[in-house]
Amino acid sequence: MKKKILILTIAAIVATPTAFAAYDGNVDANNGTNDDAADIQTVSVTVPEVALLNISDTPVTLDNTGLHAPTTAGAGFTGSATGTTTYDISSNVLNTGDPDNATAPTSRKITVMTDPVVGKVPDGAELQITVTAPTGATTGTAKLVSPTSTSSTSTPDSANAIGNTTGTGLNIAYALSADPAGTGMIAHTANDGADADNIGLIYTLTDD
């Protein structure tokens, strides 16, 4: 009779792990002390920042067939000269999963400004630049006029809300027209009106 009781007692202990170690929820450290049914492991991850923007190297020549010079005194330019180019982008943003980065910028934007060394927007003109955004971002239009050399940084004046994304061959569309806030006239580029002037543009991928 005593032998049977001993066997039952041993079986009960084997079937009940908590008889050996009480669970106390010690998951705040992994130091080998007070082991229980839960533990924690820290894995350090280092991911480099990537902010790559490549505008096509091919110069853009605007098609003037859509820009109409006035033929009647008192009138101004109508329509616009247009052209396109492409760009590539690779971008990642700061990880907000880390509590230390919780308030960090979560997106980037593409801004554009003129490079006065190369040339500015003709007096009296407005150059609209529509940047097709990569996947997950927002397409916008920057507007450059002379002598102002920078575009607004608010939506929709550039591509915004750019997060962890890539894109190749994305479109940038240009349209040169008379400045709506001006007289309707655009300064000509040569005495015969045929020669072209250059406009330099600087694109920047920056925190939104």
C-alpha positions as CSV (number, residue, x, y, z in Angstrom):
1,M,0.0,0.0,0.0
2,K,2.8,2.4,0.8
3,K,4.6,1.5,-2.5
4,K,1.6,2.6,-4.6
5,I,1.4,5.9,-2.8
6,L,5.0,6.6,-3.5
7,I,4.6,5.9,-7.3
8,L,1.6,8.2,-7.5
9,T,3.5,11.0,-5.8
10,I,6.4,10.8,-8.2
11,A,4.1,10.9,-11.2
12,A,2.4,14.0,-10.0
13,I,5.7,15.8,-9.6
14,V,6.8,14.9,-13.1
15,A,3.6,16.1,-14.6
16,T,3.8,19.5,-12.8
17,P,6.9,21.5,-13.8
18,T,5.9,24.4,-11.5
19,A,6.7,22.0,-8.6
20,F,10.4,22.7,-9.5
21,A,10.4,26.4,-10.5
22,A,7.7,29.0,-9.8
23,Y,7.0,31.4,-12.7
24,D,7.5,35.0,-11.6
25,G,7.4,36.8,-15.0
26,N,11.1,37.6,-15.1
27,V,11.3,38.8,-18.7
28,D,13.2,42.1,-18.0
29,A,16.7,40.6,-18.1
30,N,18.7,37.8,-19.6
31,N,21.4,37.4,-17.0
32,G,21.1,33.7,-16.2
33,T,19.5,34.2,-12.7
34,N,16.1,33.1,-11.6
35,D,15.3,31.3,-14.8
36,D,11.6,30.6,-15.5
37,A,9.2,29.8,-18.3
38,A,9.9,33.1,-20.2
39,D,13.0,35.0,-21.0
40,I,14.2,37.9,-23.2
41,Q,16.9,38.2,-25.9
42,T,18.2,41.5,-27.3
43,V,19.2,41.5,-31.0
44,S,21.1,44.6,-32.2
45,V,20.3,45.6,-35.8
46,T,22.2,48.3,-37.7
47,V,20.7,49.5,-41.0
48,P,22.4,52.3,-42.9
49,E,20.6,55.4,-44.1
50,V,19.9,55.5,-47.8
51,A,18.9,58.8,-49.6
52,L,19.7,58.4,-53.3
53,L,18.3,60.6,-56.1
54,N,19.4,60.4,-59.7
55,I,18.0,62.8,-62.3
56,S,18.5,61.9,-65.9
57,D,21.7,63.3,-67.4
58,T,20.0,64.1,-70.7
59,P,19.4,67.8,-71.1
60,V,15.7,68.8,-71.6
61,T,14.7,71.0,-74.5
62,L,11.2,72.5,-74.0
63,D,8.9,72.2,-77.0
64,N,7.8,75.8,-77.8
65,T,5.0,74.8,-80.1
66,G,2.5,75.1,-77.2
67,L,3.8,78.6,-76.1
68,H,2.1,81.3,-78.2
69,A,3.5,84.8,-78.5
70,P,0.9,87.5,-78.8
71,T,0.1,88.8,-82.2
72,T,-2.2,91.6,-81.0
73,A,-1.0,94.6,-79.1
74,G,-2.2,94.5,-75.5
75,A,-2.1,90.7,-75.3
76,G,0.4,88.5,-73.6
77,F,1.9,85.0,-74.0
78,T,-0.6,82.0,-73.8
79,G,0.0,78.3,-73.5
80,S,3.2,76.7,-72.4
81,A,6.4,75.1,-73.6
82,T,6.7,71.6,-72.3
83,G,9.2,68.8,-71.8
84,T,9.9,65.7,-69.7
85,T,12.7,63.8,-68.0
86,T,13.0,60.9,-65.6
87,Y,14.6,60.2,-62.3
88,D,15.5,57.2,-60.0
89,I,15.1,57.1,-56.2
90,S,16.1,54.8,-53.3
91,S,15.1,56.1,-49.9
92,N,14.5,54.8,-46.3
93,V,13.5,56.7,-43.2
94,L,14.3,56.5,-39.6
95,N,12.8,53.5,-37.7
96,T,10.1,54.7,-35.5
97,G,9.9,51.3,-33.9
98,D,12.8,52.4,-31.6
99,P,11.3,54.4,-28.7
100,D,14.3,56.8,-29.1
101,N,13.1,57.6,-32.6
102,A,9.4,57.9,-32.0
103,T,9.3,61.6,-32.9
104,A,11.6,61.4,-35.9
105,P,10.5,62.5,-39.4
106,T,8.6,59.6,-41.0
107,S,8.9,60.7,-44.6
108,R,11.0,62.6,-47.1
109,K,10.2,65.0,-49.9
110,I,11.8,66.2,-53.2
111,T,12.4,69.9,-53.5
112,V,13.7,71.8,-56.4
113,M,15.5,75.2,-56.8
114,T,17.3,77.0,-59.6
115,D,21.0,77.0,-59.9
116,P,21.9,80.6,-60.7
117,V,25.4,79.5,-62.0
118,V,23.7,77.7,-64.9
119,G,20.7,80.1,-65.4
120,K,17.4,81.1,-63.9
121,V,13.8,81.1,-65.1
122,P,13.2,83.9,-67.6
123,D,11.8,87.1,-66.3
124,G,8.0,87.1,-66.4
125,A,7.8,83.3,-66.7
126,E,6.8,80.5,-64.4
127,L,8.3,77.0,-64.6
128,Q,6.0,74.3,-63.3
129,I,7.8,71.0,-62.4
130,T,5.5,68.0,-61.7
131,V,7.4,65.2,-60.0
132,T,5.7,61.8,-60.2
133,A,6.1,60.4,-56.8
134,P,7.4,56.8,-56.1
135,T,5.1,54.2,-54.7
136,G,3.4,55.3,-51.4
137,A,4.3,59.0,-51.9
138,T,2.4,62.0,-53.1
139,T,2.9,63.6,-56.5
140,G,3.1,67.4,-56.5
141,T,4.0,70.4,-58.6
142,A,6.8,72.9,-57.8
143,K,6.5,76.4,-59.3
144,L,9.6,78.5,-60.0
145,V,9.5,82.1,-61.1
146,S,12.2,84.7,-61.5
147,P,13.8,86.2,-59.4
148,T,12.6,83.7,-56.8
149,S,14.9,80.7,-56.9
150,T,13.2,78.3,-54.5
151,S,9.9,76.4,-54.5
152,S,7.5,76.2,-51.6
153,T,8.1,73.2,-49.4
154,S,4.5,72.6,-48.6
155,T,2.2,70.2,-50.3
156,P,1.6,70.0,-53.3
157,D,4.7,72.0,-54.4
158,S,7.0,68.9,-54.4
159,A,6.8,65.2,-54.2
160,N,5.9,64.4,-50.5
161,A,5.4,61.6,-48.1
162,I,8.3,59.5,-49.4
163,G,9.0,56.6,-47.1
164,N,10.8,53.3,-47.6
165,T,10.6,53.1,-51.3
166,T,12.4,52.7,-54.6
167,G,11.6,53.8,-58.2
168,T,13.2,53.9,-61.6
169,G,12.3,55.9,-64.7
170,L,9.8,58.0,-62.8
171,N,8.5,61.0,-64.8
172,I,9.3,64.7,-64.2
173,A,7.2,67.1,-66.4
174,Y,8.1,70.7,-67.2
175,A,5.8,73.5,-68.4
176,L,7.0,77.0,-69.0
177,S,4.4,79.7,-69.3
178,A,3.8,83.3,-68.4
179,D,3.7,84.0,-64.7
180,P,0.1,84.4,-63.7
181,A,1.1,87.1,-61.2
182,G,3.0,89.0,-63.9
183,T,2.2,91.1,-67.0
184,G,1.7,88.2,-69.3
185,M,5.0,88.9,-71.1
186,I,8.1,86.8,-70.9
187,A,11.6,88.2,-71.5
188,H,13.0,86.8,-74.8
189,T,16.3,84.9,-74.9
190,A,18.0,86.5,-77.9
191,N,17.7,89.3,-80.4
192,D,16.2,87.0,-83.0
193,G,14.1,85.2,-80.5
194,A,15.5,81.8,-81.6
195,D,18.4,81.2,-79.3
196,A,17.8,79.2,-76.1
197,D,18.9,80.1,-72.5
198,N,19.6,77.4,-69.9
199,I,17.8,77.0,-66.6
200,G,19.8,75.1,-63.9
201,L,17.7,73.0,-61.5
202,I,18.9,71.4,-58.2
203,Y,16.8,68.6,-56.9
204,T,17.1,67.6,-53.2
205,L,15.8,64.6,-51.3
206,T,15.3,65.8,-47.7
207,D,13.2,65.2,-44.6
208,D,9.6,66.1,-45.0
